[in-house]
Amino acid sequence: VEVFWSALRQYRVDVRSLSHLRIAVIGSGTARALEAHGMYADLMPEIYDAVHLGKCVGADCKDGDRILIPRARLGSQALIGEITAQKKVTIADLPIYDTIEKESPVVELPDLTKEEAMIVFTSASTVRGFRKMMADADISRLQAVCIGAQTKEAAEKAGFTNVCVAAEATVDAIVSVIEEQ
């Protein structure tokens, strides 16, 4: 949302020119960020992931519609697949930001391999970034707490064997998982 709004300002696009558009968001955090700019989402899936957003948008749009998807360069292709499985639309998949994985930790990481520990992942890219920083580490004693199914899939691919997923893709749901452990 912030990158999109920054681009609107940069190119001097008057927000009133968007009034005829319908806006879909992937989850409540994105909806709140949009609301901070005085706009409200028309669509939001019950399950906050690319697949369910695609199903929601596909069900709502009509054949011939044009859809702009401003998102991360490495955004899930499942979003587009779900929309185009339902309707014949033109999609502009617009990469407006990159997720950059750090080569080394921002802070000094404790030796996480000596005892059981929980690692919270809020996206598949955070899993990949963590694994990149801890490439040689034994993660067998670590529990991955994931925000959603795509993050869980990335954690399992990265070698985590003890993985749990929040009931919904929110910080509150992740906290609940941690409290239950």
C-alpha positions in Angstrom: 0.0 0.0 0.0 2.7 2.5 1.0 4.8 1.8 -2.2 1.6 2.2 -4.3 0.7 5.5 -2.6 4.2 6.8 -3.0 4.0 6.1 -6.7 0.7 7.9 -7.0 2.4 10.9 -5.4 5.5 10.6 -7.5 3.5 10.6 -10.7 1.0 13.2 -9.4 -2.0 10.9 -9.8 -5.0 12.4 -8.2 -6.6 9.8 -6.0 -10.1 10.9 -7.2 -9.2 9.3 -10.6 -9.4 5.9 -8.9 -12.9 6.3 -7.6 -14.5 4.0 -10.2 -12.2 1.1 -9.3 -12.8 -1.8 -7.1 -10.0 -2.6 -4.7 -9.2 -6.1 -3.3 -6.7 -6.7 -0.5 -5.1 -10.0 0.7 -5.8 -9.4 4.4 -6.7 -7.2 7.3 -3.3 -5.6 7.6 -3.4 -4.4 4.0 -7.0 -3.3 4.6 -5.9 -1.2 7.6 -3.0 0.3 5.6 -5.4 1.3 2.8 -7.9 2.8 5.4 -5.1 5.0 6.7 -5.2 6.7 3.3 -9.0 7.1 3.4 -9.8 4.2 1.1 -11.6 1.0 1.8 -11.3 -2.5 0.3 -14.2 -3.8 -1.7 -13.0 -7.4 -1.5 -11.0 -9.4 1.1 -10.9 -13.2 1.2 -11.7 -15.0 4.4 -8.4 -16.8 4.2 -5.5 -14.4 3.7 -3.4 -15.9 1.0 -2.9 -15.5 -2.8 -5.0 -18.5 -3.7 -8.0 -17.3 -1.8 -7.6 -13.7 -3.0 -7.5 -15.0 -6.6 -10.7 -17.0 -6.0 -12.4 -13.9 -4.5 -11.3 -11.6 -7.3 -12.2 -14.2 -10.0 -15.7 -14.7 -8.5 -16.2 -10.9 -8.4 -14.9 -9.8 -11.8 -16.5 -10.2 -15.3 -15.0 -11.5 -18.5 -13.2 -8.6 -20.2 -12.3 -6.8 -17.0 -8.8 -5.3 -16.7 -7.1 -6.0 -13.4 -4.0 -4.3 -12.0 -2.0 -6.3 -9.4 0.7 -4.0 -7.8 2.8 -6.3 -5.6 6.2 -7.8 -4.9 8.2 -9.0 -7.9 8.2 -12.5 -6.5 4.5 -12.6 -5.7 2.7 -15.9 -5.9 1.5 -16.9 -9.4 -1.4 -18.7 -7.7 -3.2 -15.3 -7.5 -3.2 -14.9 -11.3 -3.9 -18.6 -11.9 -7.0 -18.5 -9.7 -8.4 -15.4 -11.4 -7.8 -16.6 -15.0 -9.2 -20.0 -14.2 -12.6 -18.3 -13.6 -12.7 -15.4 -16.0 -11.2 -14.1 -19.3 -9.5 -10.9 -18.1 -6.5 -8.8 -18.8 -4.1 -8.7 -16.0 -1.3 -6.2 -15.5 1.0 -7.9 -13.0 3.0 -4.9 -11.8 6.1 -5.6 -9.6 6.4 -2.5 -7.5 8.9 -3.7 -4.9 11.5 -6.4 -4.3 12.0 -8.5 -1.2 15.7 -8.4 -0.6 17.3 -11.1 1.6 20.2 -10.0 3.8 23.4 -11.8 3.3 24.1 -11.7 7.0 22.0 -11.1 10.1 21.1 -7.6 11.0 21.7 -8.5 14.7 23.8 -11.1 16.3 21.8 -14.4 16.3 22.1 -16.7 19.3 23.1 -20.3 18.7 19.6 -21.6 18.0 20.7 -25.1 17.4 21.6 -25.9 21.1 18.1 -26.0 22.4 14.5 -26.1 21.2 13.3 -22.8 20.0 10.4 -21.3 18.0 11.1 -19.2 14.9 8.1 -17.1 13.7 7.8 -16.6 9.9 5.4 -14.1 8.5 6.1 -14.9 4.8 7.8 -17.4 2.6 10.5 -14.9 1.9 11.3 -14.6 5.6 11.8 -18.4 5.7 14.1 -18.2 2.7 16.1 -15.3 4.2 16.5 -17.1 7.5 17.6 -20.3 5.9 20.1 -18.4 3.7 21.6 -16.8 6.8 21.7 -20.1 8.7 22.6 -22.3 5.7 24.9 -24.6 7.6 22.8 -24.7 10.8 21.1 -27.8 12.1 17.5 -26.7 12.4 16.1 -30.1 13.6 15.3 -28.7 17.1 13.6 -25.6 15.8 9.9 -25.2 15.5 8.7 -23.0 12.6 5.5 -21.0 13.4 4.1 -19.9 10.1 1.5 -17.3 9.2 -0.1 -19.3 6.4 0.0 -22.3 4.1 2.5 -20.8 1.6 4.9 -19.9 4.4 4.5 -23.5 5.8 5.3 -24.9 2.4 8.5 -22.8 2.3 9.5 -23.9 5.8 9.1 -27.5 4.9 11.1 -27.0 1.7 13.8 -25.3 3.8 14.1 -28.4 6.0 12.0 -27.6 9.0 10.2 -30.8 10.3 8.3 -29.3 13.2 6.0 -26.7 11.6 2.7 -25.2 12.8 0.4 -22.7 11.1 -1.7 -20.0 12.5 -5.5 -20.4 12.2 -5.6 -17.2 10.1 -2.9 -15.0 8.6 -2.8 -12.4 11.4 -0.3 -11.5 14.1 -2.9 -12.3 16.7 -3.3 -15.8 15.4 0.4 -16.3 15.4 0.5 -15.1 19.0 -2.2 -17.7 19.9 -0.1 -20.5 18.3 2.9 -19.5 20.4 0.8 -19.3 23.6 -0.6 -22.8 22.9 2.9 -24.3 22.6 
